[in-house]
Amino acid sequence: MAQKSIILVTGGNTGIGYETVKALYASPDAYVVLMGSRSLDKADAAIKTLQSEVTESQSEVVPIQIDIEDDASIERLNKEIESKYGRLDALVNNAGGSHDAAMRENPTPAGIREAFDHTYSLNVTSTNVLTHTLVPLILKSSGPRILFVTSGMSSLDACSGGSSISSAHKAGLPSIPAGWPKQPVLSQIAYRSSKTGLNMLMLEWQRFLKEDGVKVFCISPGFLATNLGGMGPEKLKEMGAKDPSLGGLLIREVVEGKRDADAGKVVNAAGVQAW
């Protein structure tokens, strides 16, 4: 019997992370899916929900504690995966967040610093620390993959037309009048720029690990109705967001090798996202 691939999904108990775990669990292929979560109680509850939604599976889902902003938590995770499985076949770097609200609520230098520091710590620095720690286990896989979940809002090409957000989200937004201070406008500059940074991080890992045979991707799942940024799924659906299950299915395609020709690029449902 073939070994089950070991897949770690960070932030796996909610949103796109949950939908990724669910898509892998529903696959005809067999996996051990490690549902990474800061809270094991929340992971356990999510697994119960998942198993009520997908009643038959070749795979198993295992809760595993991980707070990517905590180095001790990262090291415990590394040791647990090493001792139980001895390798990691795919790392799905999904954990992330948007903290732009901090500077909308407090538009002072302190608020701006809080928003950018927390967003970059979570989406870039901590993601890189986790990846760096787990690379030795990834290199023990016969078909290793690393995925970074980015955003359509990260595209410099899409955002270069004068809007702070991508063309998928900017229809009907008014222009910003001259003068200072500016009135509050819809903007996710800390989140957006952190995801652009994440794209560069992916390119560096692709360069570092190419000769090791590791396939590295960014995944741009699209405008989906999650709780990212605190707006809530229902509000996002009113704005045109699609079901987050589509993100999970896209990530499963990449994990299962169906998009290997696009390694080193930003993969989306339509093909490849412009830089």
QUIURUR-V814976 format. One record per pair of residues at least 12 apart in sequence whose C-alpha atoms are under 10 Angstrom apart, sorted by the first residue. I is the first residue (numbers start at 1). GAP is how many residues later the second one is. D is the distance in whole Angstrom. If there is no record, write none. Layout:
BEGIN
I GAP D
I GAP D
END
This chain:
BEGIN
2 28 9
3 27 8
3 28 9
3 29 10
4 25 8
4 26 5
4 27 5
4 28 6
4 29 9
4 54 9
4 55 8
4 56 9
4 85 9
5 24 9
5 25 7
5 26 5
5 27 6
5 28 8
5 54 9
5 80 10
5 82 9
5 83 8
5 84 6
5 85 8
5 136 9
5 137 10
5 138 9
5 139 10
5 250 10
6 24 9
6 25 6
6 26 5
6 27 6
6 28 7
6 54 10
6 75 9
6 79 8
6 80 10
6 81 7
6 82 5
6 83 5
6 84 7
6 85 9
6 132 10
6 135 9
7 14 9
7 17 9
7 24 7
7 25 6
7 26 5
7 27 6
7 28 9
7 54 10
7 80 10
7 81 7
7 82 6
7 83 5
7 84 6
7 85 7
7 138 9
7 139 10
7 248 9
8 13 9
8 24 9
8 25 6
8 26 5
8 27 6
8 28 7
8 53 10
8 54 10
8 55 10
8 56 9
8 73 9
8 80 8
8 81 8
8 82 6
8 83 5
8 84 6
8 85 8
8 86 10
8 138 10
9 12 7
9 24 7
9 25 6
9 26 6
9 27 6
9 28 9
9 55 10
9 81 9
9 82 6
9 83 5
9 84 6
9 85 6
9 86 8
9 138 10
10 24 8
10 25 7
10 26 4
10 27 6
10 28 9
10 54 9
10 55 9
10 56 7
10 57 9
10 58 8
10 81 8
10 82 6
10 83 6
10 84 5
10 85 5
10 86 9
10 117 10
10 120 10
11 24 7
11 25 6
11 26 5
11 27 8
11 28 10
11 32 9
11 54 10
11 55 8
11 56 9
11 57 9
11 81 9
11 82 8
11 83 6
11 84 4
11 85 8
11 86 10
12 21 10
12 22 8
12 23 5
12 24 5
12 25 6
12 26 10
12 30 10
12 31 8
12 34 9
12 35 10
12 51 9
12 52 10
12 80 9
12 81 10
12 82 8
12 83 8
13 22 7
13 23 7
13 24 6
13 25 9
13 26 9
13 27 9
13 28 10
13 29 7
13 30 5
13 31 9
13 32 8
13 33 6
13 34 8
13 37 10
13 50 9
13 82 10
14 21 10
14 23 9
14 28 9
14 29 9
14 32 8
14 81 10
14 212 9
14 213 9
15 79 10
15 80 10
15 209 9
15 210 8
15 211 5
15 212 7
15 213 8
15 218 10
15 228 10
15 229 7
15 230 9
15 232 9
15 233 9
16 78 8
16 79 9
16 133 9
16 205 8
16 208 8
16 209 9
16 210 7
16 211 10
16 212 10
16 227 9
16 228 6
16 229 7
16 230 9
16 231 6
16 232 6
16 233 10
16 235 9
17 18 8
17 19 9
17 20 10
17 75 9
17 76 9
17 77 6
17 78 8
17 132 9
17 227 9
17 228 10
17 230 9
17 231 7
17 234 9
18 17 8
18 18 10
18 25 9
18 28 8
18 29 9
18 32 8
18 76 10
18 226 9
18 227 9
18 229 10
18 230 8
19 31 9
19 224 10
19 225 7
19 226 5
19 227 8
19 228 7
19 229 5
19 230 8
19 232 9
19 233 10
20 13 10
20 15 10
20 72 9
20 74 9
20 224 9
20 225 8
20 226 9
20 227 7
20 228 4
20 229 7
20 230 8
20 231 6
20 232 7
20 235 10
21 12 7
21 13 8
21 14 7
21 15 10
21 25 10
21 26 9
21 29 9
21 40 8
21 227 7
21 228 10
21 230 10
21 231 9
22 13 10
22 24 10
22 25 9
22 27 10
22 28 6
22 29 9
22 31 9
22 32 8
22 39 9
22 223 9
22 226 7
22 227 9
22 230 10
23 27 10
23 31 9
23 222 8
23 223 9
23 224 9
23 225 6
23 226 6
23 227 9
23 228 9
23 229 6
23 230 10
24 33 9
24 34 10
24 35 8
24 36 10
24 37 9
24 224 8
24 225 8
24 227 9
24 228 6
24 229 9
24 231 9
24 232 9
25 25 9
25 26 9
25 29 8
25 30 10
25 31 9
25 32 6
25 33 7
25 34 6
25 35 7
25 36 7
25 227 10
26 24 10
26 25 10
26 27 9
26 28 6
26 29 9
26 30 7
26 31 6
26 32 8
26 33 8
27 29 10
27 30 7
27 31 8
27 32 8
27 222 10
27 225 8
27 229 10
28 28 10
28 29 7
28 30 7
28 31 9
29 28 9
29 29 7
29 30 7
29 227 9
30 27 8
30 28 5
30 29 5
30 30 8
31 26 9
31 27 7
31 28 5
31 29 6
31 30 8
31 58 10
32 26 9
32 27 6
32 28 5
32 29 6
32 30 7
32 53 10
32 57 10
33 26 7
33 27 6
33 28 5
33 29 6
33 30 9
33 31 10
33 57 10
34 26 9
34 27 6
34 28 5
34 29 6
34 30 6
34 31 9
34 47 9
34 57 10
35 12 8
35 26 7
35 27 6
35 28 5
35 29 6
35 30 8
35 31 9
36 26 9
36 27 6
36 28 5
36 29 6
36 30 6
36 31 8
36 32 10
36 41 9
36 56 10
36 57 10
36 58 9
36 59 9
37 26 7
37 27 6
37 28 5
37 29 5
37 30 7
37 31 9
37 58 9
38 26 8
38 27 5
38 28 5
38 29 5
38 30 8
38 31 10
38 32 10
38 35 9
38 57 10
39 24 9
39 25 9
39 26 6
39 27 8
39 28 9
40 23 6
40 24 7
40 25 6
40 26 9
41 22 9
41 24 10
42 21 9
43 18 10
43 19 9
43 20 6
43 21 8
43 22 8
44 17 10
44 18 9
44 19 6
44 20 9
45 18 10
46 17 9
47 13 10
47 14 7
47 15 8
47 16 8
64 12 10
64 13 7
64 16 9
64 17 9
65 12 7
65 15 10
66 12 10
66 29 10
66 64 10
67 28 9
67 55 10
67 59 9
67 63 10
68 25 10
68 27 8
68 28 9
68 53 9
68 54 7
68 55 9
68 57 9
68 58 5
68 59 7
68 60 9
68 61 8
68 62 6
68 63 10
69 49 10
69 52 7
69 53 6
69 54 10
69 56 8
69 57 5
69 58 8
69 60 9
69 61 9
70 56 8
70 59 10
70 60 10
71 55 9
71 58 8
71 59 8
71 62 10
73 57 10
74 52 9
74 55 8
74 56 6
74 57 10
74 59 8
74 60 9
75 55 9
75 58 8
75 59 9
77 53 9
77 56 10
77 57 9
78 52 9
78 55 7
78 56 6
78 57 10
78 58 10
78 59 8
79 55 10
79 58 10
81 53 9
81 56 8
82 52 9
82 54 10
82 55 7
85 52 9
86 50 10
86 51 7
86 52 9
86 54 8
86 55 9
87 47 9
87 48 10
87 49 8
87 50 4
87 51 6
87 52 8
87 53 5
87 54 6
87 55 10
87 57 10
88 46 8
88 47 9
88 48 9
88 49 5
88 50 5
88 51 8
88 52 7
88 53 6
88 54 10
88 55 10
88 56 8
88 57 9
88 58 10
89 48 8
89 49 6
89 50 8
89 51 8
89 52 5
89 53 7
89 54 6
89 55 5
89 56 6
89 57 9
89 125 10
89 166 9
90 47 10
90 48 7
90 51 8
90 53 8
90 54 6
90 55 5
90 56 6
90 57 8
90 124 10
90 125 9
90 126 10
90 164 10
90 165 7
90 166 10
91 39 10
91 40 8
91 43 8
91 44 9
91 47 8
91 53 8
91 54 6
91 55 5
91 56 6
91 57 8
91 125 10
91 164 9
92 39 10
92 53 8
92 54 6
92 55 5
92 56 6
92 57 7
92 125 10
92 126 10
92 127 10
92 159 8
92 160 10
92 163 9
93 30 9
93 34 7
93 35 9
93 37 9
93 38 8
93 53 8
93 54 6
93 55 5
93 56 6
93 57 9
93 125 9
93 126 10
94 29 9
94 33 9
94 53 8
94 54 6
94 55 5
94 56 8
94 125 9
95 27 8
95 28 7
95 31 9
95 32 8
95 53 9
95 54 8
96 23 8
96 24 9
96 25 9
96 26 6
96 27 5
96 28 9
96 30 9
96 31 8
96 53 9
96 54 9
96 95 9
96 98 10
96 99 10
96 132 9
97 21 9
97 22 7
97 23 9
97 24 10
97 25 7
97 26 7
97 94 7
97 97 10
97 130 10
97 131 6
97 132 7
97 133 10
98 17 8
98 18 9
98 20 9
98 21 6
98 22 9
98 24 9
98 25 9
98 90 8
98 91 10
98 92 8
98 93 5
98 94 9
98 96 9
98 130 6
98 131 5
98 132 8
99 13 10
99 15 8
99 16 5
99 17 7
99 18 9
99 19 7
99 20 6
99 21 10
99 23 10
99 89 9
99 90 10
99 91 7
99 92 7
99 129 9
99 130 7
99 131 9
100 12 8
100 14 9
100 15 5
100 16 8
100 18 9
100 19 8
100 87 8
100 88 6
100 89 7
100 90 6
100 91 7
100 92 10
100 129 8
101 13 10
101 14 7
101 86 10
101 87 9
101 89 10
101 128 8
101 129 9
102 12 7
102 13 5
102 14 9
102 16 10
103 12 6
103 13 9
103 87 9
104 80 8
104 81 9
104 82 10
104 83 9
107 77 10
112 78 9
113 77 10
115 74 10
115 75 7
115 76 9
116 73 9
116 74 5
116 75 8
116 77 9
116 78 8
117 73 9
117 77 10
118 72 9
118 73 10
119 71 6
119 72 6
119 73 10
119 74 9
119 75 7
119 76 9
120 70 8
120 71 8
120 73 9
120 74 6
120 75 9
120 77 9
120 78 9
121 73 9
122 72 9
123 25 10
123 26 9
123 27 9
123 68 8
123 71 6
123 72 7
123 74 9
123 75 7
124 24 10
124 70 6
124 71 8
124 72 10
124 73 7
124 74 6
124 75 9
124 76 10
124 77 8
125 69 10
125 72 10
125 73 9
125 76 10
127 21 8
127 71 9
127 74 9
128 20 10
128 70 9
128 73 8
128 74 9
128 77 9
131 15 8
131 16 10
131 17 10
131 74 9
132 73 9
135 70 10
135 74 9
135 79 10
138 76 8
139 70 9
139 73 7
139 74 8
139 75 8
141 72 10
141 73 9
142 71 9
142 72 9
143 70 8
143 71 7
143 72 8
143 112 10
143 113 10
143 114 9
144 68 9
144 69 7
144 70 5
144 71 6
144 72 9
144 111 9
145 68 9
145 69 6
145 70 5
145 71 6
145 72 8
145 109 9
145 110 7
145 111 10
145 112 9
145 115 10
145 118 9
146 56 9
146 59 9
146 60 9
146 68 7
146 69 6
146 70 5
146 71 6
146 72 9
146 108 10
146 109 9
146 117 10
147 55 8
147 68 8
147 69 6
147 70 5
147 71 6
147 72 7
147 104 8
147 107 8
147 108 8
147 116 10
147 117 10
147 119 10
147 120 10
148 47 10
148 50 7
148 51 8
148 53 9
148 54 7
148 68 8
148 69 6
148 70 5
148 71 6
148 72 9
148 103 10
148 118 9
149 46 9
149 49 8
149 50 9
149 53 10
149 68 9
149 69 6
149 70 5
149 71 6
149 72 8
149 98 10
149 102 9
149 117 9
149 118 10
150 42 9
150 44 9
150 45 5
150 46 8
150 47 9
150 48 7
150 49 7
150 52 10
150 67 10
150 68 6
150 69 6
150 70 5
150 71 8
150 72 9
150 116 8
150 117 9
150 118 10
151 15 10
151 40 9
151 41 8
151 43 10
151 44 6
151 45 8
151 47 10
151 48 9
151 67 9
151 68 7
151 69 5
151 70 7
151 71 7
151 72 8
151 115 9
151 117 9
151 122 10
152 13 9
152 14 6
152 15 9
152 16 8
152 17 9
152 40 9
152 43 9
152 44 9
152 67 9
152 68 6
152 69 8
152 70 6
152 71 8
152 114 9
152 116 9
152 121 8
152 122 9
152 123 10
153 12 6
153 13 5
153 14 9
153 15 9
153 16 9
153 35 9
153 36 9
153 38 8
153 39 5
153 40 8
153 41 10
153 42 8
153 43 8
153 67 9
153 69 9
153 70 9
154 12 8
154 35 10
154 37 8
154 38 5
154 39 6
154 40 8
154 41 5
154 42 5
154 43 8
154 44 9
154 45 8
154 66 9
154 112 10
154 119 10
154 120 10
154 121 8
155 37 9
155 38 9
155 40 9
155 41 7
155 44 9
155 65 10
155 111 9
155 118 7
155 119 6
155 120 5
156 36 10
156 37 9
156 40 8
156 118 8
156 119 6
157 116 9
157 117 6
157 118 6
158 115 9
158 116 7
158 117 8
159 33 10
159 116 10
162 13 9
162 14 10
163 12 8
163 13 9
163 23 10
163 24 9
164 21 10
164 22 8
164 23 6
164 24 7
164 25 7
164 28 8
165 21 9
165 22 7
165 23 8
165 24 9
165 27 8
166 26 10
166 57 10
168 54 9
168 55 8
168 72 9
168 73 10
169 54 8
169 70 8
169 71 8
169 72 9
170 16 10
173 12 9
173 13 9
188 41 9
191 38 9
195 23 10
195 25 10
196 79 9
198 20 8
199 18 9
199 19 6
199 20 9
199 65 9
199 66 8
199 67 7
199 76 8
200 18 10
200 75 10
201 17 9
202 14 7
202 15 7
202 16 6
202 61 10
202 62 7
202 63 8
202 64 9
203 13 8
203 14 8
203 15 9
203 60 10
203 61 6
203 62 8
203 63 10
204 12 10
204 60 9
205 12 9
205 59 9
206 57 8
206 58 6
206 59 9
207 57 8
210 53 10
210 54 9
214 49 9
215 39 10
215 40 10
215 42 9
215 45 7
215 46 10
215 47 9
215 48 6
215 49 7
216 38 10
216 44 9
216 46 9
216 47 6
216 48 6
216 49 8
216 50 10
217 37 8
217 38 10
217 42 9
217 43 9
217 45 8
217 46 5
217 47 5
217 48 6
217 49 6
217 50 7
218 33 10
218 36 10
218 44 10
218 45 8
218 46 7
218 47 6
218 48 5
218 49 6
218 50 9
218 54 10
218 55 10
219 28 9
219 31 8
219 32 7
219 35 9
219 46 8
219 47 6
219 48 5
219 49 6
219 50 9
219 53 9
219 54 9
220 27 8
220 30 9
220 31 9
220 46 6
220 47 6
220 48 5
220 49 8
220 52 9
220 53 7
221 23 8
221 24 10
221 25 7
221 26 5
221 27 8
221 28 9
221 29 7
221 30 8
221 45 10
221 46 8
221 47 6
221 48 7
222 19 8
222 20 8
222 21 10
222 22 9
222 24 8
222 25 7
222 28 10
222 46 7
222 47 8
222 48 10
223 13 9
223 14 9
223 16 9
223 17 8
223 18 5
223 19 6
223 20 9
223 21 9
223 23 10
223 24 9
224 12 8
224 13 8
224 15 10
224 16 8
224 17 5
224 18 5
224 19 6
224 20 5
224 21 9
224 22 8
224 23 8
225 12 6
225 13 9
225 14 9
225 15 9
225 16 5
225 17 6
225 18 6
225 19 6
225 20 9
226 15 9
226 16 9
226 17 8
226 18 7
246 23 9
247 21 9
247 22 8
249 20 9
250 17 9
250 18 7
250 19 7
251 16 9
251 17 9
251 18 10
253 16 10
254 13 9
259 12 9
259 13 10
END
